[in-house]
Amino acid sequence: MIGFPTLSVPAGLTSGGLPVGAQLVAAPFDDGIILALASALESVTEDLRP
């Protein structure tokens, strides 16, 4: 454990249709920024739910 908040989110699809993810990392105790970034990223990426 490094003490940095991290979050993995879907980030779209490759040209071949394979899923791509993004891992976000912030400074210690900046959990709010990670959640805001994840929300923004999910709002602009393609809907990947089955």
C-alpha positions in Angstrom: 0.0 0.0 0.0 1.5 3.3 -1.1 -1.1 5.6 0.6 -2.2 7.2 -2.7 -5.9 7.0 -3.7 -6.3 5.1 -7.0 -9.2 4.1 -9.2 -9.6 2.1 -12.3 -12.3 3.0 -14.8 -13.3 1.9 -18.3 -11.9 4.4 -20.9 -13.3 3.2 -24.2 -12.6 0.6 -26.9 -9.7 0.1 -29.3 -10.3 0.1 -33.0 -10.5 -3.7 -32.7 -13.3 -3.5 -30.1 -11.1 -4.4 -27.1 -11.8 -2.6 -23.9 -9.3 -0.1 -22.5 -9.1 1.0 -18.9 -7.5 4.0 -17.2 -6.0 4.0 -13.7 -6.1 7.3 -11.9 -3.7 8.2 -9.1 -3.8 11.2 -6.8 -1.8 12.7 -3.9 -2.6 11.3 -0.5 -6.0 12.3 0.9 -7.1 13.7 -2.5 -9.9 11.1 -2.8 -12.4 13.7 -4.0 -10.3 14.6 -7.0 -10.1 11.0 -8.1 -13.9 10.6 -7.8 -14.4 13.8 -9.8 -12.0 12.8 -12.5 -13.5 9.3 -12.8 -17.0 10.8 -13.1 -15.8 13.2 -15.8 -14.0 10.4 -17.7 -17.1 8.1 -17.6 -19.3 10.9 -18.8 -17.2 11.4 -22.0 -16.4 7.8 -22.8 -18.6 5.3 -24.7 -21.1 3.4 -22.5 -19.4 0.0 -22.0 -22.0 -1.7 -19.8 -23.2 -5.1 -21.2 
